[in-house]
Amino acid sequence: MSDLRRPYHRETVEQRRDALIQSALDLMAEGGPEAMTVRAIAARAGTTPGLIRHYFGTKDELIRCAFERFMGHMTQQSLSTIEPVVRDPVAALAAMICASLRPPVLDGERVRLWAGFLQMVQRHPAMRQTHAATYLGYRDRLQTLIEALPGKADPVVARQLAIACNAVIDGLWLEGATLPDDFAEDEVESIALAAISAILETPLIADRKI
């Protein structure tokens, strides 16, 4: 008689860690920080609460890793479109701005996740450190592109410009993702490009093919 049982596949440590991190993110999106209990995270991941302690030590460290994953993934998606035009700093900067203000980065669920994590940033030093690191990772890439523009090579000036440009992007990301029906198609990124062009005194145009 043939063996009809499904073959057993042992999950790797990384797969189990990933499942716990994704469960924490799903619960945060659904119910905020209060929903991320050890029992709920373990149940969503199909494992036991003890594995959280085994792989992360504490629930706080698991949540910090989930926050780091979330922020890093958004930054990666914002940067992915600049590769085809990386030799042209003006086009690369425009591509980065537009990618930051288009789906999948521009998304209401991501705003809910960000808002939930932000409540924890003020209370936990490790979360503050992760927030600072991920924020600087994005802002530093902005600064690098700005420094490559004509007349913007001074790193002190470029840093200040990057902070200003990032503030425009952050504000429009919040508004565009929270109230998507209040904006016409491509309006959020068009506003961002116009505002940042004025800040940098450099015309930025979206490439719809990127």
Wavefront OBJ file of the C-alpha trace (Angstrom):
o trace
v 0.000 0.000 0.000
v 1.376 3.385 -0.937
v 2.164 5.879 1.813
v -0.305 8.747 1.383
v 0.985 10.755 4.305
v 2.274 14.226 3.501
v 6.054 14.443 3.690
v 7.357 16.100 6.842
v 9.353 19.274 6.269
v 11.267 20.567 9.245
v 11.117 24.355 9.468
v 14.406 26.183 9.786
v 15.172 28.544 12.646
v 14.878 31.470 10.250
v 11.439 30.333 9.064
v 10.189 30.069 12.652
v 11.577 33.489 13.518
v 9.995 34.939 10.384
v 6.622 33.400 11.271
v 6.708 34.968 14.734
v 7.727 38.370 13.347
v 4.977 38.281 10.715
v 2.420 37.246 13.344
v 3.404 40.235 15.480
v 3.025 42.569 12.481
v -0.375 41.114 11.570
v -1.651 41.529 15.117
v -0.313 45.090 15.337
v -2.124 45.999 12.110
v -5.362 44.455 13.358
v -5.479 45.648 16.950
v -2.523 47.843 17.828
v 0.115 47.171 20.518
v -2.421 45.666 22.918
v -3.131 42.827 20.483
v 0.497 41.661 20.478
v 0.373 39.375 23.494
v 2.772 36.434 23.732
v -0.115 33.979 23.554
v -1.710 35.668 20.530
v 1.570 35.904 18.616
v 2.358 32.253 19.254
v -1.143 31.130 18.290
v -1.054 33.122 15.053
v 2.322 31.606 14.185
v 1.110 28.101 15.024
v 3.719 27.573 17.706
v 4.125 27.764 21.478
v 4.836 30.832 23.646
v 8.078 29.233 24.751
v 9.548 29.609 21.271
v 9.308 33.396 21.568
v 11.589 33.266 24.601
v 13.800 30.723 22.848
v 14.344 32.749 19.668
v 14.067 36.314 20.952
v 14.589 36.204 24.708
v 11.683 38.570 25.408
v 8.519 39.763 23.735
v 10.003 43.271 23.590
v 12.879 42.015 21.471
v 10.472 40.241 19.107
v 8.493 43.462 18.724
v 11.693 45.428 18.123
v 12.652 42.956 15.376
v 9.176 43.286 13.841
v 9.516 47.080 13.849
v 12.963 46.842 12.266
v 11.614 44.482 9.592
v 8.677 46.775 8.853
v 10.729 49.967 8.560
v 13.553 48.314 6.635
v 11.134 46.794 4.138
v 9.537 50.172 3.406
v 12.948 51.786 2.899
v 13.982 48.958 0.580
v 10.843 49.425 -1.520
v 11.441 53.176 -1.711
v 15.007 52.613 -2.926
v 14.332 49.772 -5.353
v 13.297 52.069 -8.207
v 16.481 54.155 -8.242
v 18.715 51.377 -9.559
v 17.830 51.904 -13.264
v 18.731 55.611 -12.999
v 21.381 55.559 -10.270
v 23.912 57.329 -12.521
v 21.534 60.308 -12.832
v 21.081 61.816 -9.341
v 18.144 64.005 -10.391
v 16.221 61.061 -11.870
v 17.217 58.805 -8.970
v 15.998 61.335 -6.400
v 12.677 61.764 -8.225
v 12.274 57.977 -8.437
v 12.935 57.570 -4.706
v 10.411 60.267 -3.796
v 7.725 58.787 -6.045
v 8.283 55.226 -4.818
v 7.872 56.490 -1.237
v 4.467 57.926 -2.149
v 3.042 55.142 -4.286
v 1.638 51.744 -3.332
v 2.766 49.477 -1.789
v 4.564 52.021 0.450
v 1.583 54.397 0.383
v -0.866 52.168 2.217
v -3.334 52.672 5.046
v -2.345 49.491 6.853
v 1.267 50.637 6.933
v 0.227 53.907 8.546
v -1.636 51.929 11.225
v 1.451 49.801 11.814
v 3.716 52.847 11.987
v 1.360 54.644 14.386
v 1.163 51.599 16.635
v 4.916 51.190 16.777
v 5.396 54.914 17.341
v 3.504 54.615 20.635
v 6.204 52.205 21.785
v 9.177 54.222 20.509
v 8.789 56.785 23.267
v 8.651 54.143 26.016
v 11.405 51.711 25.054
v 15.045 52.724 24.447
v 15.674 49.789 22.085
v 12.709 50.854 19.947
v 14.042 54.426 19.878
v 17.398 53.152 18.672
v 15.761 51.106 15.924
v 13.623 54.071 14.898
v 16.691 56.310 14.712
v 18.663 53.761 12.694
v 15.919 53.107 10.143
v 15.055 56.788 9.818
v 18.716 57.657 9.257
v 19.077 54.858 6.716
v 16.407 56.481 4.548
v 17.477 60.060 5.210
v 21.147 59.306 4.548
v 20.241 57.925 1.115
v 18.308 61.124 0.413
v 21.323 63.149 1.497
v 23.651 61.165 -0.784
v 21.446 61.895 -3.782
v 21.143 65.571 -2.836
v 24.918 65.926 -2.459
v 25.283 64.658 -6.035
v 23.154 67.529 -7.376
v 24.922 70.575 -8.839
v 25.866 73.029 -6.096
v 24.738 70.759 -3.230
v 28.007 69.034 -2.327
v 28.350 70.658 1.115
v 27.376 67.826 3.525
v 26.109 70.233 6.195
v 23.749 71.938 3.749
v 22.785 68.611 2.148
v 21.885 67.179 5.555
v 19.565 70.106 6.301
v 17.978 69.784 2.874
v 17.513 66.039 3.373
v 15.729 66.665 6.694
v 13.400 69.168 5.018
v 12.708 66.877 2.058
v 12.060 63.925 4.349
v 9.568 65.990 6.326
v 7.625 66.714 3.113
v 7.626 63.018 2.178
v 6.559 61.906 5.666
v 3.691 64.407 5.826
v 2.328 63.511 2.406
v 2.739 59.792 3.122
v 0.557 60.163 6.215
v -2.096 62.227 4.430
v -2.107 60.205 1.224
v -2.350 56.826 2.937
v -4.892 57.943 5.549
v -7.177 59.856 3.164
v -6.582 58.256 -0.261
v -9.943 59.369 -1.666
v -9.052 63.028 -1.082
v -6.324 62.945 -3.738
v -6.435 62.476 -7.490
v -4.288 59.803 -9.117
v -0.573 60.679 -8.804
v -1.459 63.930 -6.976
v 0.458 63.100 -3.793
v 3.733 62.419 -5.594
v 3.208 65.459 -7.864
v 2.821 67.708 -4.811
v 5.944 66.172 -3.275
v 8.018 66.689 -6.424
v 6.885 70.318 -6.710
v 7.605 71.068 -3.051
v 10.996 69.348 -3.025
v 11.957 70.949 -6.339
v 11.366 74.319 -4.675
v 13.384 73.356 -1.584
v 16.321 72.116 -3.671
v 15.947 74.700 -6.446
v 16.240 71.766 -8.854
v 13.386 70.620 -11.142
v 12.308 67.029 -10.423
v 10.053 65.170 -12.832
v 8.447 61.775 -12.296
v 9.288 59.030 -14.771
v 6.020 57.070 -15.075
v 7.908 54.067 -16.476
v 9.805 53.570 -13.173
l 1 2 3 4 5 6 7 8 9 10 11 12 13 14 15 16 17 18 19 20 21 22 23 24 25 26 27 28 29 30 31 32 33 34 35 36 37 38 39 40 41 42 43 44 45 46 47 48 49 50 51 52 53 54 55 56 57 58 59 60 61 62 63 64 65 66 67 68 69 70 71 72 73 74 75 76 77 78 79 80 81 82 83 84 85 86 87 88 89 90 91 92 93 94 95 96 97 98 99 100 101 102 103 104 105 106 107 108 109 110 111 112 113 114 115 116 117 118 119 120 121 122 123 124 125 126 127 128 129 130 131 132 133 134 135 136 137 138 139 140 141 142 143 144 145 146 147 148 149 150 151 152 153 154 155 156 157 158 159 160 161 162 163 164 165 166 167 168 169 170 171 172 173 174 175 176 177 178 179 180 181 182 183 184 185 186 187 188 189 190 191 192 193 194 195 196 197 198 199 200 201 202 203 204 205 206 207 208 209 210
